[in-house]
Amino acid sequence: MSQTTLPTPPQQAPPPAAPPAGGPPLSGGLKQRHLSMIALGGVIGAGLFVGSGAGIAAAGPSIVLAYAASGLLVMFVMRMLGEMSAANPASGSFSVHAERAIGPWAGFTAGWMFWTLLVVGVAIEAIGAAAILTGWFPGTPSWMWVLVFMAVFCGTNLAAVSNFGEFEFWFAALKIAAIGAFLVLGTLAVLGLLPGTDSPGTANLLHDGGFLPNGIEGLLVGLLASVVAYGGLETVTIAAAESDDPVRGVARAVRTTMWRIGIIYVGSMLVVVTLIPWHSEGAGKAPYAAALDHLGIPGAGQIMNAAILVALLSAMNANIYGSSRMAYSLVRRGQGPKALGRVSGGVPRRAVLASSGFGFVCVLLSYRYPTTLFAWLLNMVGGVILVVWGFIAVSQFVLRRRTEREAPGKLVVRMWGFPYLTWVALAGVLGVLVLMAWDSGTRVQVVFTGGLTVALAVTGYAMQRKAAAGR
């Protein structure tokens, strides 16, 4: 039976530009344990701990289905990305793969879109962390905490990459331990095995409007919220280029991260909506702390808030790293300001400063708009990750066939069920974008994402034509 194929781009597409002068290459030093934690550090942050509340309020208990469905899509995307990154590790990750598969304009578009997502994510994590500290220290301004966080983590990323990796390892380890403890306690309470608690059974899952209290529309809103929460997992393939063994490192990190994310996201959502009513105020604002407070564990809610603070700062740290490396890779390929390509001490320090710049701008914005900025930023990047995933799917389709012909030994990681599951993933991405355009609450995200995509694609194509004409 014949297989459907996407059109193969012209083989004479210009190769990536040589690295700019002005410094040595990026240093190595990241170990396997660093890679695994960096992946989790970039994805377990504000989207899960803060944004999940809005998803629960909209979808009710069916938020579990929403996270499971979007988690399956993420597993497909990460498997495709792992296949390409293990075959050809690069600090630009999927941006480099898109350039090789589709053309320089695609690498330019995917790379700068992801950079935008991460730098906005830096600001989101900082503002979310500041909200926790203003609750602990009433009367302190939010912008002051944002400024402190930005200064600390910009400084961390200006240091050697091995220091960043160690810092992120322990940060991520703390929050994973906290979530693990939450899952254990929550599961014991659900089963009625925790002293002083009675099992809620299925009361909170099936009563109060049922499993789908707001119907399919509520489920779709929860699905969109869960997709945003998964953004950032791709950072591990960026970090792989600075590891001691990029090929094995990225393969192991992708394999282990996928099932960990499934347990952490889907499992924790199931525990929350089983323990407490989905329509309660706590579930819609701070679901993890509300679930622990419901169990009557002294100080558990504040302990979870401390864990959430660590998670937000960890994600912030990882996002500064990922955005700076993506910017550096784009500049190396002649797709960004040359000044950002300078490396000193094995670190692209100018790229770090540029990528941290938006966070510093948010210090001023959070002072002017202390209560609305967080929601606005989440809306601004809501659809960006879906476009990036679309580029990953198309690139994997093209490069898989090319690699099978030219260097099959490089396929250390293989996408399951190729090419059918690649098509399923691409259809899933397009389907979620259609749902976002259909829903009035997320339509503005699609409009912004579409405008950004078109602007970058046109700019990238113009640069590609100019480069080709100059040869």
Secondary structure, 3 states (H helix, E strand, C coil): CCCCCCCCCCCCCCCCCCCCCCCCCCCCCECHHHHHHHHHHHHCCHHHHCHHHHHHHHHHHHHHHHHHHHHHHHHHHHHHHHHHHHHCCCCCCHHHHHHHHCCHHHHHHHHHHHHHHHHHHHHHHHHHHHHHHHHHCCCCCHHHHHHHHHHHHHHHHHCCHHHHHHHHHHHHHHHHHHHHHHHHHHHHHHCCCCCCCCCCCCHHHHCCCCCCCCHHHHHHHHHHHHHHHHCCCCHHHHHHHHECCHHHHHHHHHHHHHHHHHHHHHHHHHHHHHHCCCCCHHHHHCHHHHHHHHCCCCCHHHHHHHHHHHHHHHHHHHHHHHHHHHHHHHHHCCCCCHHHHCCECCECHHHHHHHHHHHHHHHHHHHHCCCCHHHHHHHHCCCHHHHHHHHHHHHHHHHHHHHHHHCHHHCCCCCCCCCHHHHHHHHHHHHHHHHHHHCCCCHHHHHHHHHHHHHHHHHHHHHHHHHHHCC
